[in-house]
């Protein structure tokens, strides 16, 4: 017998491979890809699989239809607001789980990215947006606060005053303003935002060491909690490790031979 509920859940996040780039697409277009528990569980499970698969070198996140992710599903928020203690039950993985990915994650913001949708975009390493993207913190207009680490992350990306402006007003920012603020890295035509994000990811896949990227991601995140002296010491230690690793040999040899490098992929941690 076909489990129709399970089948529907499996379609909440679409997964597509383009070469060694995994594309995950939030797929609730009728709700502007509003976030709910089922979508989260599937998305995080697919991220876990992609991070463990040596044939996947980069991950692109986007949304189906007119939106990236419009934030938490309002029906879920309504249920939470009616709880006596105000707290939903614990989740299988922490909401910050995407930050643990060793592989580069690129957001292709094709429309609305609001509230929790903005948080998910900020968890990515690089962000592409269409000119007509609609980006908003949204929380202050829902009686909420800066959740899931965005109060820590956003000021480090764009500065304290700009972060407070976006947090307090919850105003909508389009792609051009998001670029000027530093919220996104690239603005491209709306019809090509996913293709451009995949092209960027493909360049990383073709020329860059997965080992190097994974270590540098961990260095940068850990460095936000370290003083300069300890960050230099940790960098020196990791540099010595890289000197005896196969990726340095391959990187140098491929340069001398005038060819693209053939780096090994990352396996399960």
N, C-alpha and C positions, 0 to 999 in steps of 0.2 A: 504494500500500500504506500502511495506517495504521501509524504509528510508535507502538506502545502504550507504550513506555518514555517517549517524549516527552510523550504524552498524560497519563500518570500524573504526570510531573514538573510539568506545567502545572496540576495540581489540588492541588499541595502548598500553594499560597497562593491563596485565592479572592479575587477582586477584584469589588467592587460599588460602583456610584455612587448616592448619594442626593443629588440636587441637585448642588451643587458640592463635596460631601464624598466622598472616596474611602475606602472601607472595605477594608482588607486583613486577611484571616482566615487565620492559620496552620491548615493542614488536615491534620493527622495525629492525629485524635482517638483512635485506638486506641493511640497512644503518648503521649497527653497533649501532642501537638504538639511532641515532642522535636525539637530543632534538628539539622539535618544540612546537608551542603554543598549539596545540591540545593535544599533549602528556602531557604537563605541566598541562593543565586544568584538564584532567582526573586523572592524578597522584595525584594532590593536593586534588581533590574531594574525591578520595578513601582514602587518608590519613586522611582527615577530618572525613569521615565515620568510619574509624578504631579507631580513637581517641575517638569518641563518643560512640562506641559500648562496653559495659561492658564485653562482651564475648571475646573481643580481648585484649590480655595482652601484646603482643609484635609484632613488624613489621619487616619483612626482605625485603630488596630491592635488586633486581638483574636485570640482562638483559638476553634476549633470544639470543641463538646462541653463537657467538664467542666474544661478547663484553658486557660490562656493560653499558657504554654510551660514544659514541665517541665525545660528545660535541654538540654545537649548529649546527643545520642543515645549511650547507653551502649556500643553497638557501635562507634561512632566512637572513643570514649574508650579502649576496649579496644585498638583498633588502634594508636592513638597511643602507648599505654603500652608496646607491643611494639616500637616503632621504636628503632633503635640510638641515634639522636641525640635522640629525644624530641620532634622538631619535625615537624608535618604540613607538606605542601607549601604554598607561598604561595597566597593566594586572589586572584581577579580584582579585588575591591575590599576595602579594609581593613574590619575588623569594626566600626570606629567610623563607617562610612559614613552611618548614619542621622543623625548629628549635623550633617551638611552640608546637610540639608534646609532650604530657606528658608521653607517653609510650616509652619504649626502642626501638630504631631503629638500626638495624644491616644491614650493607652493605655486600653483597656477591659479590665481584669483580671478575668476571669470565673471564675477558679479558681486552679490551681497556677501560680505564677511562681517558678521555682527556678533557681538558678545563672545560666546564660546567659540564661534566660528573664527573670530579674530585671534583668540588664544591659540587655536589649532594652527593658524597660519604663522603665528609668531614662533611656534615650536619648530617650524621648519628652518633650515639653515639659510636659504635664499628664497626670495619671493618675487614672482612675476605677477603683474596685474594688467588688466585691460584698462583703457582710459576711463570707461564708464563704471568701473568697479565702485561699489558702495561699501566703504569700510567704516565701522562705528563700534565704539566700546559698548554702548547700549546700556550698561549696568545701572547707571544712575537714574535712568528712566524706567527701570523695573524695580526699584527699591533694593537693589543688590549692591555689592561692593566689588573691589578689584579681586577677582578670584583666580585660583589655580596658578599662582605665581606671577600673574601679569603685573602686579604692583612692583615686583622686583625686576622683571624682565624689561618692561616697556621703558622705564627711565634710562636703562643702560643702552637701549637701542636709539632713542631719540632725544634724551635729556629730560630733566625733571620738569621744567616748566611746560614743555610741549606735551609730556605725558599727562600732567595735571589738567591741561586744557582739554585733551581728548577724553580723559576720565570724567571730569566734572560736567562737561557739556553733553557728552555722548552725541556730538554732532556727526554728521555724515561727511566723510572725506572721499573724494574721487581719486582716480589713479594718479593724476598729475600732482595733486597735493600730497598724496601718500609718498610719492617719489621725493618731493622737496623736503618732506619731514624726515625721511629716512625709514619710513615704515616698510617700503618695498625697494627692491634693488633695480628693477627694470619695468618699464611700461611699454606694452606692445599692443598691436591691434587685437581687439577682442576675439576675432575669429582665429587668431594664431597663437593665443597665449599658451595653450597646452603644447603646441608644436615647438614654440620657442623655448619653453621650459625643458622639453625633451631634448632639444638640440643642445642646450647648455649641459644637461645631464650626460648626454652622449659624448661631449667633449671631455668631461671628467672621466668617463668610462674608458675613453680611447687613450688618453695621455697621462692620467694620474694614477698613482699607486693607491689602491684601497687601504693598505696598511698605513701609509702616510696620512691619508684623509682621516681615518679612524683615530689615529693617535693625536692629530692636530685638533680634532673636535673635542676630544677629552681634555687636551691641554688648555684650550680656550675656556671651556666651561669651568674646569678646576681653577684656572687662573683668576677667575672672577672672585674667588674666595681666598686667594693667596696674596702675600706681599711680594714685591718685586724680587727680592733676594731669593726667596724660596722658589719662585717661578723660574728664575734663571737656573737654579740648582737642579730642579726637576727637568728642565729642558736639556741641560748638559747630560744628565743621566740617560734620557731617552735618545739623545743624539748618538751617544756611544753604542747604544743598542742597535740603532739603525745602521751604524758603520759595519756591523757584522751580519746584517740581514740580507736576504737574497734580493730585495727590491732595489737596494743601492747598486748592486752589481748589474742588475738588469737595466736600471735607469741609465747608468754610465755607458754600458755596452750598446744599448739601443741608440744613444746619442752618437757614439763613435761610428756606428754602422749606418746612421742616417735613416733609421726606421722607427715606427711606432713601438713603444715598449709593450712587452707581454708579461704583465704583472699577474700574479696569482690572486684569486678572489679570497674573500674572508669567509671562513666556515663558521660553524656554530661556536659560540663562546664557551 
